[in-house]
Amino acid sequence: MSNVIQSSQQSAANSSQILAGSAQGLQQKTITADGSTNITAKSEAVTAYEKAQSQKASYRNALSQDAGHIATLGSTFEQLDASISAMLSSGF
């Protein structure tokens, strides 16, 4: 069994784009609440909805940050790989 890790800047960029696309799908949605109702569950539902929207925004921001980190990591790894390769080629 081989313990080979393969990575490339293109693979990281693809993963980053997929994650960023997922984050874009979590956009804020607005609702129109009926202001004339006297049902107590309505205010609780609005509060729950607002909390859910806040959590969704936090998750969207985390996904966007992770997408950026993945892209940066792919680029950094490629630079490190090139540096190590150059050192080994020159005899260290």
Backbone atoms as SQL, in Angstrom:
CREATE TABLE atoms (id INTEGER PRIMARY KEY, chain TEXT, resi INTEGER, resn TEXT, atom TEXT, x REAL, y REAL, z REAL);
INSERT INTO atoms VALUES
  (1, 'A', 1, 'MET', 'N', 0.848, -1.179, 0.000),
  (2, 'A', 1, 'MET', 'CA', 0.000, 0.000, 0.000),
  (3, 'A', 1, 'MET', 'C', 0.887, 1.234, 0.000),
  (4, 'A', 2, 'SER', 'N', 0.606, 2.114, -0.896),
  (5, 'A', 2, 'SER', 'CA', 1.425, 3.302, -1.080),
  (6, 'A', 2, 'SER', 'C', 0.819, 4.498, -0.362),
  (7, 'A', 3, 'ASN', 'N', 1.666, 5.268, 0.288),
  (8, 'A', 3, 'ASN', 'CA', 1.226, 6.489, 0.959),
  (9, 'A', 3, 'ASN', 'C', 1.639, 7.693, 0.140),
  (10, 'A', 4, 'VAL', 'N', 1.035, 7.851, -1.021),
  (11, 'A', 4, 'VAL', 'CA', 1.370, 8.938, -1.928),
  (12, 'A', 4, 'VAL', 'C', 0.284, 9.998, -1.851),
  (13, 'A', 5, 'ILE', 'N', 0.713, 11.215, -1.631),
  (14, 'A', 5, 'ILE', 'CA', -0.205, 12.350, -1.651),
  (15, 'A', 5, 'ILE', 'C', 0.081, 13.132, -2.916),
  (16, 'A', 6, 'GLN', 'N', -0.944, 13.275, -3.721),
  (17, 'A', 6, 'GLN', 'CA', -0.776, 14.034, -4.949),
  (18, 'A', 6, 'GLN', 'C', -1.599, 15.310, -4.843),
  (19, 'A', 7, 'SER', 'N', -0.963, 16.395, -5.202),
  (20, 'A', 7, 'SER', 'CA', -1.631, 17.678, -5.153),
  (21, 'A', 7, 'SER', 'C', -1.124, 18.533, -6.299),
  (22, 'A', 8, 'SER', 'N', -1.953, 19.419, -6.740),
  (23, 'A', 8, 'SER', 'CA', -1.535, 20.344, -7.786),
  (24, 'A', 8, 'SER', 'C', -2.286, 21.651, -7.590),
  (25, 'A', 9, 'GLN', 'N', -1.748, 22.673, -8.175),
  (26, 'A', 9, 'GLN', 'CA', -2.398, 23.976, -8.060),
  (27, 'A', 9, 'GLN', 'C', -3.758, 23.930, -8.751),
  (28, 'A', 10, 'GLN', 'N', -3.852, 23.193, -9.848),
  (29, 'A', 10, 'GLN', 'CA', -5.130, 23.087, -10.557),
  (30, 'A', 10, 'GLN', 'C', -6.170, 22.375, -9.703),
  (31, 'A', 11, 'SER', 'N', -5.757, 21.321, -9.025),
  (32, 'A', 11, 'SER', 'CA', -6.669, 20.593, -8.136),
  (33, 'A', 11, 'SER', 'C', -7.145, 21.497, -7.003),
  (34, 'A', 12, 'ALA', 'N', -6.237, 22.249, -6.426),
  (35, 'A', 12, 'ALA', 'CA', -6.601, 23.177, -5.348),
  (36, 'A', 12, 'ALA', 'C', -7.531, 24.266, -5.871),
  (37, 'A', 13, 'ALA', 'N', -7.241, 24.766, -7.062),
  (38, 'A', 13, 'ALA', 'CA', -8.091, 25.816, -7.643),
  (39, 'A', 13, 'ALA', 'C', -9.496, 25.278, -7.904),
  (40, 'A', 14, 'ASN', 'N', -9.588, 24.049, -8.413),
  (41, 'A', 14, 'ASN', 'CA', -10.904, 23.447, -8.658),
  (42, 'A', 14, 'ASN', 'C', -11.681, 23.279, -7.357),
  (43, 'A', 15, 'SER', 'N', -11.010, 22.771, -6.329),
  (44, 'A', 15, 'SER', 'CA', -11.659, 22.595, -5.034),
  (45, 'A', 15, 'SER', 'C', -12.108, 23.938, -4.467),
  (46, 'A', 16, 'SER', 'N', -11.260, 24.938, -4.623),
  (47, 'A', 16, 'SER', 'CA', -11.577, 26.274, -4.136),
  (48, 'A', 16, 'SER', 'C', -12.808, 26.834, -4.847),
  (49, 'A', 17, 'GLN', 'N', -12.884, 26.648, -6.157),
  (50, 'A', 17, 'GLN', 'CA', -14.024, 27.154, -6.921),
  (51, 'A', 17, 'GLN', 'C', -15.321, 26.447, -6.532),
  (52, 'A', 18, 'ILE', 'N', -15.237, 25.133, -6.307),
  (53, 'A', 18, 'ILE', 'CA', -16.424, 24.383, -5.897),
  (54, 'A', 18, 'ILE', 'C', -16.932, 24.895, -4.550),
  (55, 'A', 19, 'LEU', 'N', -16.002, 25.094, -3.628),
  (56, 'A', 19, 'LEU', 'CA', -16.374, 25.577, -2.300),
  (57, 'A', 19, 'LEU', 'C', -16.941, 26.989, -2.364),
  (58, 'A', 20, 'ALA', 'N', -16.332, 27.844, -3.165),
  (59, 'A', 20, 'ALA', 'CA', -16.822, 29.220, -3.317),
  (60, 'A', 20, 'ALA', 'C', -18.213, 29.224, -3.945),
  (61, 'A', 21, 'GLY', 'N', -18.447, 28.329, -4.900),
  (62, 'A', 21, 'GLY', 'CA', -19.770, 28.214, -5.513),
  (63, 'A', 21, 'GLY', 'C', -20.817, 27.778, -4.509),
  (64, 'A', 22, 'SER', 'N', -20.439, 26.860, -3.632),
  (65, 'A', 22, 'SER', 'CA', -21.350, 26.421, -2.581),
  (66, 'A', 22, 'SER', 'C', -21.702, 27.582, -1.654),
  (67, 'A', 23, 'ALA', 'N', -20.706, 28.389, -1.349),
  (68, 'A', 23, 'ALA', 'CA', -20.946, 29.542, -0.472),
  (69, 'A', 23, 'ALA', 'C', -21.905, 30.525, -1.128),
  (70, 'A', 24, 'GLN', 'N', -21.800, 30.696, -2.437),
  (71, 'A', 24, 'GLN', 'CA', -22.685, 31.634, -3.131),
  (72, 'A', 24, 'GLN', 'C', -24.136, 31.167, -3.105),
  (73, 'A', 25, 'GLY', 'N', -24.337, 29.855, -2.983),
  (74, 'A', 25, 'GLY', 'CA', -25.693, 29.324, -2.906),
  (75, 'A', 25, 'GLY', 'C', -26.381, 29.612, -1.586),
  (76, 'A', 26, 'LEU', 'N', -25.649, 30.116, -0.634),
  (77, 'A', 26, 'LEU', 'CA', -26.206, 30.400, 0.691),
  (78, 'A', 26, 'LEU', 'C', -26.486, 31.890, 0.882),
  (79, 'A', 27, 'GLN', 'N', -27.042, 32.503, -0.116),
  (80, 'A', 27, 'GLN', 'CA', -27.325, 33.934, -0.038),
  (81, 'A', 27, 'GLN', 'C', -28.473, 34.219, 0.921),
  (82, 'A', 28, 'GLN', 'N', -28.480, 35.415, 1.446),
  (83, 'A', 28, 'GLN', 'CA', -29.506, 35.877, 2.380),
  (84, 'A', 28, 'GLN', 'C', -30.847, 35.939, 1.670),
  (85, 'A', 29, 'LYS', 'N', -31.879, 35.436, 2.310),
  (86, 'A', 29, 'LYS', 'CA', -33.246, 35.503, 1.787),
  (87, 'A', 29, 'LYS', 'C', -34.071, 36.376, 2.731),
  (88, 'A', 30, 'THR', 'N', -34.978, 37.116, 2.169),
  (89, 'A', 30, 'THR', 'CA', -35.830, 37.955, 3.002),
  (90, 'A', 30, 'THR', 'C', -37.256, 37.417, 2.960),
  (91, 'A', 31, 'ILE', 'N', -37.963, 37.651, 4.025),
  (92, 'A', 31, 'ILE', 'CA', -39.369, 37.264, 4.081),
  (93, 'A', 31, 'ILE', 'C', -40.191, 38.498, 4.419),
  (94, 'A', 32, 'THR', 'N', -41.446, 38.448, 4.064),
  (95, 'A', 32, 'THR', 'CA', -42.374, 39.505, 4.425),
  (96, 'A', 32, 'THR', 'C', -43.246, 38.964, 5.543),
  (97, 'A', 33, 'ALA', 'N', -43.117, 39.528, 6.704),
  (98, 'A', 33, 'ALA', 'CA', -43.893, 39.078, 7.858),
  (99, 'A', 33, 'ALA', 'C', -45.209, 39.831, 7.915),
  (100, 'A', 34, 'ASP', 'N', -46.237, 39.127, 8.278),
  (101, 'A', 34, 'ASP', 'CA', -47.561, 39.727, 8.443),
  (102, 'A', 34, 'ASP', 'C', -47.574, 40.499, 9.755),
  (103, 'A', 35, 'GLY', 'N', -47.666, 41.798, 9.686),
  (104, 'A', 35, 'GLY', 'CA', -47.620, 42.619, 10.884),
  (105, 'A', 35, 'GLY', 'C', -48.946, 42.729, 11.614),
  (106, 'A', 36, 'SER', 'N', -50.006, 42.222, 11.019),
  (107, 'A', 36, 'SER', 'CA', -51.313, 42.393, 11.659),
  (108, 'A', 36, 'SER', 'C', -51.805, 41.148, 12.391),
  (109, 'A', 37, 'THR', 'N', -51.035, 40.112, 12.410),
  (110, 'A', 37, 'THR', 'CA', -51.481, 38.894, 13.088),
  (111, 'A', 37, 'THR', 'C', -51.241, 38.977, 14.589),
  (112, 'A', 38, 'ASN', 'N', -52.031, 38.259, 15.332),
  (113, 'A', 38, 'ASN', 'CA', -51.833, 38.211, 16.781),
  (114, 'A', 38, 'ASN', 'C', -51.417, 36.805, 17.224),
  (115, 'A', 39, 'ILE', 'N', -50.995, 35.990, 16.301),
  (116, 'A', 39, 'ILE', 'CA', -50.538, 34.642, 16.624),
  (117, 'A', 39, 'ILE', 'C', -49.131, 34.746, 17.206),
  (118, 'A', 40, 'THR', 'N', -48.958, 34.227, 18.429),
  (119, 'A', 40, 'THR', 'CA', -47.657, 34.349, 19.093),
  (120, 'A', 40, 'THR', 'C', -46.579, 33.525, 18.388),
  (121, 'A', 41, 'ALA', 'N', -46.967, 32.483, 17.721),
  (122, 'A', 41, 'ALA', 'CA', -45.986, 31.644, 17.027),
  (123, 'A', 41, 'ALA', 'C', -45.318, 32.403, 15.889),
  (124, 'A', 42, 'LYS', 'N', -45.993, 33.422, 15.360),
  (125, 'A', 42, 'LYS', 'CA', -45.420, 34.189, 14.251),
  (126, 'A', 42, 'LYS', 'C', -44.140, 34.891, 14.672),
  (127, 'A', 43, 'SER', 'N', -44.149, 35.529, 15.828),
  (128, 'A', 43, 'SER', 'CA', -42.949, 36.243, 16.268),
  (129, 'A', 43, 'SER', 'C', -41.819, 35.265, 16.560),
  (130, 'A', 44, 'GLU', 'N', -42.168, 34.102, 17.104),
  (131, 'A', 44, 'GLU', 'CA', -41.145, 33.091, 17.360),
  (132, 'A', 44, 'GLU', 'C', -40.590, 32.537, 16.057),
  (133, 'A', 45, 'ALA', 'N', -41.442, 32.378, 15.061),
  (134, 'A', 45, 'ALA', 'CA', -40.993, 31.895, 13.754),
  (135, 'A', 45, 'ALA', 'C', -40.073, 32.913, 13.093),
  (136, 'A', 46, 'VAL', 'N', -40.409, 34.183, 13.205),
  (137, 'A', 46, 'VAL', 'CA', -39.562, 35.235, 12.629),
  (138, 'A', 46, 'VAL', 'C', -38.206, 35.248, 13.330),
  (139, 'A', 47, 'THR', 'N', -38.202, 35.129, 14.648),
  (140, 'A', 47, 'THR', 'CA', -36.951, 35.093, 15.406),
  (141, 'A', 47, 'THR', 'C', -36.105, 33.895, 14.994),
  (142, 'A', 48, 'ALA', 'N', -36.730, 32.732, 14.864),
  (143, 'A', 48, 'ALA', 'CA', -36.005, 31.524, 14.448),
  (144, 'A', 48, 'ALA', 'C', -35.447, 31.692, 13.049),
  (145, 'A', 49, 'TYR', 'N', -36.236, 32.294, 12.160),
  (146, 'A', 49, 'TYR', 'CA', -35.788, 32.533, 10.792),
  (147, 'A', 49, 'TYR', 'C', -34.582, 33.470, 10.770),
  (148, 'A', 50, 'GLU', 'N', -34.642, 34.522, 11.546),
  (149, 'A', 50, 'GLU', 'CA', -33.528, 35.477, 11.593),
  (150, 'A', 50, 'GLU', 'C', -32.261, 34.821, 12.134),
  (151, 'A', 51, 'LYS', 'N', -32.400, 33.972, 13.152),
  (152, 'A', 51, 'LYS', 'CA', -31.238, 33.254, 13.683),
  (153, 'A', 51, 'LYS', 'C', -30.665, 32.307, 12.636),
  (154, 'A', 52, 'ALA', 'N', -31.556, 31.631, 11.905),
  (155, 'A', 52, 'ALA', 'CA', -31.100, 30.723, 10.853),
  (156, 'A', 52, 'ALA', 'C', -30.360, 31.486, 9.762),
  (157, 'A', 53, 'GLN', 'N', -30.861, 32.664, 9.409),
  (158, 'A', 53, 'GLN', 'CA', -30.199, 33.480, 8.391),
  (159, 'A', 53, 'GLN', 'C', -28.822, 33.935, 8.870),
  (160, 'A', 54, 'SER', 'N', -28.723, 34.254, 10.147),
  (161, 'A', 54, 'SER', 'CA', -27.442, 34.658, 10.719),
  (162, 'A', 54, 'SER', 'C', -26.443, 33.500, 10.691),
  (163, 'A', 55, 'GLN', 'N', -26.905, 32.323, 11.068),
  (164, 'A', 55, 'GLN', 'CA', -26.033, 31.145, 11.037),
  (165, 'A', 55, 'GLN', 'C', -25.611, 30.831, 9.606),
  (166, 'A', 56, 'LYS', 'N', -26.537, 30.972, 8.676),
  (167, 'A', 56, 'LYS', 'CA', -26.231, 30.710, 7.276),
  (168, 'A', 56, 'LYS', 'C', -25.179, 31.694, 6.762),
  (169, 'A', 57, 'ALA', 'N', -25.295, 32.943, 7.163),
  (170, 'A', 57, 'ALA', 'CA', -24.307, 33.946, 6.762),
  (171, 'A', 57, 'ALA', 'C', -22.931, 33.610, 7.336),
  (172, 'A', 58, 'SER', 'N', -22.895, 33.161, 8.581),
  (173, 'A', 58, 'SER', 'CA', -21.617, 32.771, 9.195),
  (174, 'A', 58, 'SER', 'C', -21.006, 31.594, 8.453),
  (175, 'A', 59, 'TYR', 'N', -21.824, 30.630, 8.112),
  (176, 'A', 59, 'TYR', 'CA', -21.349, 29.448, 7.381),
  (177, 'A', 59, 'TYR', 'C', -20.861, 29.839, 5.993),
  (178, 'A', 60, 'ARG', 'N', -21.612, 30.731, 5.319),
  (179, 'A', 60, 'ARG', 'CA', -21.212, 31.201, 3.990),
  (180, 'A', 60, 'ARG', 'C', -19.856, 31.894, 4.055),
  (181, 'A', 61, 'ASN', 'N', -19.653, 32.730, 5.078),
  (182, 'A', 61, 'ASN', 'CA', -18.373, 33.428, 5.227),
  (183, 'A', 61, 'ASN', 'C', -17.241, 32.443, 5.491),
  (184, 'A', 62, 'ALA', 'N', -17.508, 31.429, 6.315),
  (185, 'A', 62, 'ALA', 'CA', -16.479, 30.416, 6.595),
  (186, 'A', 62, 'ALA', 'C', -16.123, 29.651, 5.328),
  (187, 'A', 63, 'LEU', 'N', -17.119, 29.292, 4.529),
  (188, 'A', 63, 'LEU', 'CA', -16.847, 28.594, 3.268),
  (189, 'A', 63, 'LEU', 'C', -16.016, 29.458, 2.324),
  (190, 'A', 64, 'SER', 'N', -16.357, 30.730, 2.255),
  (191, 'A', 64, 'SER', 'CA', -15.612, 31.641, 1.382),
  (192, 'A', 64, 'SER', 'C', -14.158, 31.772, 1.838),
  (193, 'A', 65, 'GLN', 'N', -13.946, 31.875, 3.140),
  (194, 'A', 65, 'GLN', 'CA', -12.581, 31.951, 3.665),
  (195, 'A', 65, 'GLN', 'C', -11.816, 30.669, 3.383),
  (196, 'A', 66, 'ASP', 'N', -12.465, 29.533, 3.581),
  (197, 'A', 66, 'ASP', 'CA', -11.809, 28.254, 3.320),
  (198, 'A', 66, 'ASP', 'C', -11.449, 28.112, 1.841),
  (199, 'A', 67, 'ALA', 'N', -12.325, 28.588, 0.963),
  (200, 'A', 67, 'ALA', 'CA', -12.037, 28.540, -0.468),
  (201, 'A', 67, 'ALA', 'C', -10.771, 29.337, -0.781),
  (202, 'A', 68, 'GLY', 'N', -10.644, 30.494, -0.174),
  (203, 'A', 68, 'GLY', 'CA', -9.434, 31.308, -0.367),
  (204, 'A', 68, 'GLY', 'C', -8.198, 30.630, 0.188),
  (205, 'A', 69, 'HIS', 'N', -8.339, 29.991, 1.352),
  (206, 'A', 69, 'HIS', 'CA', -7.199, 29.286, 1.948),
  (207, 'A', 69, 'HIS', 'C', -6.748, 28.114, 1.079),
  (208, 'A', 70, 'ILE', 'N', -7.704, 27.393, 0.509),
  (209, 'A', 70, 'ILE', 'CA', -7.356, 26.258, -0.351),
  (210, 'A', 70, 'ILE', 'C', -6.601, 26.737, -1.577),
  (211, 'A', 71, 'ALA', 'N', -7.068, 27.809, -2.186),
  (212, 'A', 71, 'ALA', 'CA', -6.387, 28.350, -3.370),
  (213, 'A', 71, 'ALA', 'C', -4.966, 28.791, -3.028),
  (214, 'A', 72, 'THR', 'N', -4.810, 29.473, -1.902),
  (215, 'A', 72, 'THR', 'CA', -3.492, 29.928, -1.468),
  (216, 'A', 72, 'THR', 'C', -2.581, 28.749, -1.150),
  (217, 'A', 73, 'LEU', 'N', -3.135, 27.752, -0.477),
  (218, 'A', 73, 'LEU', 'CA', -2.349, 26.571, -0.128),
  (219, 'A', 73, 'LEU', 'C', -1.855, 25.837, -1.366),
  (220, 'A', 74, 'GLY', 'N', -2.699, 25.731, -2.381),
  (221, 'A', 74, 'GLY', 'CA', -2.280, 25.075, -3.627),
  (222, 'A', 74, 'GLY', 'C', -1.119, 25.796, -4.274),
  (223, 'A', 75, 'SER', 'N', -1.184, 27.105, -4.301),
  (224, 'A', 75, 'SER', 'CA', -0.111, 27.909, -4.887),
  (225, 'A', 75, 'SER', 'C', 1.170, 27.797, -4.062),
  (226, 'A', 76, 'THR', 'N', 1.029, 27.866, -2.741),
  (227, 'A', 76, 'THR', 'CA', 2.187, 27.768, -1.852),
  (228, 'A', 76, 'THR', 'C', 2.850, 26.405, -1.976),
  (229, 'A', 77, 'PHE', 'N', 2.036, 25.358, -2.030),
  (230, 'A', 77, 'PHE', 'CA', 2.579, 24.016, -2.164),
  (231, 'A', 77, 'PHE', 'C', 3.351, 23.863, -3.470),
  (232, 'A', 78, 'GLU', 'N', 2.818, 24.426, -4.545),
  (233, 'A', 78, 'GLU', 'CA', 3.505, 24.325, -5.832),
  (234, 'A', 78, 'GLU', 'C', 4.856, 25.052, -5.784),
  (235, 'A', 79, 'GLN', 'N', 4.907, 26.203, -5.137),
  (236, 'A', 79, 'GLN', 'CA', 6.167, 26.938, -5.003),
  (237, 'A', 79, 'GLN', 'C', 7.167, 26.153, -4.161),
  (238, 'A', 80, 'LEU', 'N', 6.693, 25.555, -3.079),
  (239, 'A', 80, 'LEU', 'CA', 7.562, 24.745, -2.221),
  (240, 'A', 80, 'LEU', 'C', 8.083, 23.541, -2.981),
  (241, 'A', 81, 'ASP', 'N', 7.219, 22.891, -3.727),
  (242, 'A', 81, 'ASP', 'CA', 7.621, 21.734, -4.518),
  (243, 'A', 81, 'ASP', 'C', 8.690, 22.117, -5.541),
  (244, 'A', 82, 'ALA', 'N', 8.530, 23.254, -6.187),
  (245, 'A', 82, 'ALA', 'CA', 9.516, 23.717, -7.164),
  (246, 'A', 82, 'ALA', 'C', 10.850, 24.031, -6.482),
  (247, 'A', 83, 'SER', 'N', 10.797, 24.627, -5.299),
  (248, 'A', 83, 'SER', 'CA', 12.021, 24.942, -4.551),
  (249, 'A', 83, 'SER', 'C', 12.760, 23.670, -4.142),
  (250, 'A', 84, 'ILE', 'N', 12.028, 22.702, -3.642),
  (251, 'A', 84, 'ILE', 'CA', 12.651, 21.437, -3.239),
  (252, 'A', 84, 'ILE', 'C', 13.235, 20.729, -4.451),
  (253, 'A', 85, 'SER', 'N', 12.506, 20.747, -5.542),
  (254, 'A', 85, 'SER', 'CA', 12.991, 20.119, -6.774),
  (255, 'A', 85, 'SER', 'C', 14.279, 20.786, -7.252),
  (256, 'A', 86, 'ALA', 'N', 14.339, 22.106, -7.199),
  (257, 'A', 86, 'ALA', 'CA', 15.530, 22.848, -7.623),
  (258, 'A', 86, 'ALA', 'C', 16.712, 22.522, -6.716),
  (259, 'A', 87, 'MET', 'N', 16.453, 22.418, -5.402),
  (260, 'A', 87, 'MET', 'CA', 17.520, 22.085, -4.462),
  (261, 'A', 87, 'MET', 'C', 18.059, 20.681, -4.731),
  (262, 'A', 88, 'LEU', 'N', 17.177, 19.741, -4.984),
  (263, 'A', 88, 'LEU', 'CA', 17.619, 18.367, -5.239),
  (264, 'A', 88, 'LEU', 'C', 18.363, 18.267, -6.566),
  (265, 'A', 89, 'SER', 'N', 17.927, 19.044, -7.559),
  (266, 'A', 89, 'SER', 'CA', 18.597, 19.022, -8.861),
  (267, 'A', 89, 'SER', 'C', 19.982, 19.610, -8.804),
  (268, 'A', 90, 'SER', 'N', 20.186, 20.577, -7.924),
  (269, 'A', 90, 'SER', 'CA', 21.500, 21.237, -7.830),
  (270, 'A', 90, 'SER', 'C', 22.426, 20.517, -6.873),
  (271, 'A', 91, 'GLY', 'N', 21.969, 19.424, -6.303),
  (272, 'A', 91, 'GLY', 'CA', 22.838, 18.673, -5.394),
  (273, 'A', 91, 'GLY', 'C', 22.756, 19.162, -3.980),
  (274, 'A', 92, 'PHE', 'N', 21.747, 19.977, -3.707),
  (275, 'A', 92, 'PHE', 'CA', 21.481, 20.469, -2.351),
  (276, 'A', 92, 'PHE', 'C', 22.480, 21.487, -1.988);
